[in-house]
Amino acid sequence: MEIGFIKKLINVIVSNESKSSATDEELVSTYLRTGDSAAFNELISRYADKVYGFALRITRNTSDAEEVFQEVFLILTKKLDTFRGDSKFSSWLYRVTANSAYMFMRSQKKHENNLSLEGYSPYDEEGTLMGKIMYKDWSSRPDLIVFNKEAIKIIDEAINDLPESYRTVFHLRDIEGLSNDEVADVLEISVSAVKSRLHRARLFLRDKLSDYFYDWRK
Amino acid sequence: MFMCKDVVENIMEYIDNELDLETLKTLEKHTGDCPECMAFVNTYKRMLEITGKLKDKPFVTPEIRNRLKILLESKIKPI
């Protein structure tokens, strides 16, 4: 009996190890072919935080984000076969998350005024920065101050102050580390729109941080 | 004439090393002479370092994970 138990245990360990080393696409294929719940659980482990984080970035509300999070994985159990492998699994999953979040927001009649930041820039009408940046220069502050918890919280809140179309681009590109092409694919917009929104979002956030560090010094 | 505005509008390509050599040289010459632009570039880079710290922020608590597990077990049929 003991030998049987040990063999079973070894099989489970070997199986789990092969799951953790499998690619996302291999896990999807395994789950679709065999219904192997371990493959599905591995996908959940890999993407739970990413799906929840993106849902929270769109909804800006933890209970709404959890509803979207649950919906996304429920969709996965039903519609994983619609993933055709044309893009990376992660891009496909982010797209499912965005669509689920937008549907949720519509169903709750939670509309957001999507303001444009296209005119947002730090320079004056002559195209100069004179007197606008240097007096708030915080770039040489020690890491201990720059990376303090409050500064990170400030930037997290400032990202949530961005209009939705800029917020999603910034989150996927600068927090999740997707390429411009991948962000364009997920959000179904052009690469030039990704670059434009990212540019304005970064200018906005740099200003917010400068204000924070300037106020903090006072 | 290369202005502060040009530094701002080319900052993404500058950070990503995507500028052509001529624009790169002009931009770096300008920032070398313009302390406002130098401060802009430096704070922009620092801002990106801070936002990078948000990358691996954990969100899903064991409670959230457990509620998902219960939901999936109640809804899915084996395929």
Interface residues (C-beta under 8 A of the other chain):
Chain A: Y31 L32 G35 I44 A48 D49 Y52 G53 L56 A65 E66 F69 Q70 F73 L74 T77 K78 S121 P122 Y123 E126 G127 T128 L129 M130 G131 K132 I133 M134 K136 D137 W138 S139 S140 V146 F147 A151 I152 I155 D156 I159 F170 D174 I175 E176 G177 K195 L198 H199 R202 L203 L205 R206 L209 S210
Chain B: M3 C4 K5 D6 V7 V8 E9 I11 M12 C34 P35 E36 C37 A39 F40 N42 T43 Y44 K45 R46 M47 L48 E49 I50 T51 G52 K53 L54 K55 K57 P58 F59 V60 I64 R65 R67 L68 L71 L72 K75 I76 P78 I79
